[in-house]
């Protein structure tokens, strides 16, 4: 598995910020915040849809 690969199949492209994952109350989305380790780009909020089971 590559450094940025995730088991869910999503690729954020930057580093996942520590403690920066949260589920929507209904479980339909996962929120993640990533950052560029060099500090040249601002943090990014990712809203990832969760497929229905």
C-alpha positions, 0 to 999 in steps of 0.5 A: 500500500502506498503512503497515501493509499487508504483502505477506503479507496480515497486519496487525500493527496496530502498528509492527514491532520492528526485528530482530523476525522469526523463522521456525520451524525447520520453516518453518510459522510466522513469529514477529513482535514489534510495539510501540506507538510511543507506549509505552502498550501492551506489545510483542506476539508474533504467531505467523503461520501460513504456508500450505502451498505 
